[in-house]
Amino acid sequence: MQEKFSKRMQGDDDALFMSVQEVAARHVGERLKHYHTCVELCTAVGAMAIHVASFVSKVIGIDLDAQRIKDAKKNAQTYEVAAKTKFIVGDVLDEALLKSIKADVAILDPDWSAEGNEKAIHTIDIDKMQPSMRQMILLTRKWITQNIVIRVPKHFTLETLKEFGPHELESLYIDNKLKFKVAYFFPEIQENRETKVYL
């Protein structure tokens, strides 16, 4: 069985539980290696951002939680990518902040639980995620980039996000278990498709 992280990650229990597995973060990073700069919205303790930083020139991580941003900076040092990362405390729905971000590709990773629900109960309603996935997509497209990658719960289908245009919905399996899916909205994807990756 694969360890979630190869080095000791700083963070609260909630953030570490919700963080993407290192092997999956590196897989996403590999897919983004032809981009120069990346921003991750809802970066938490930076688990995705620090591994994507191995494949692109610069990664900016944004999160509302100041302690998690502090932990993300420590984690970037642990993984020796501090020079390629920048972490900002901020609201990912703040248009003034988003306007100031320059990035070729954006990763969105909102909390999948609806407000008041247990963390383990994932909603399929993109408006009830925290923050709203719909607002995140629309504001990212308006102010940052059309190239968007979204980590989504495993019960999402191609129908869930079809209103936002053609995308690839990739199922990520770790130790032969479906962990989550990743939606890729890139210009070269002209029609909806589903793929599977075993890590």
Secondary structure, 3 states (H helix, E strand, C coil): CCCCCCCCCCCCHHHHHHCCCHHHHHHHHHHCCCCCEEEEECCCCCHHHHHHCCCCCEEEEEECCHHHHHHHHHHHHHCCCHHHEEEEECCCCCHHHHHCCCCCEEEECCECCCCCCCCCCCCCCCCCCECCHHHHHHHHHHHCCCCEEEEECCCCCCCCCHHHCCCEEEEEEECCEEEEEEEEECCCCCCCEEEEEEC
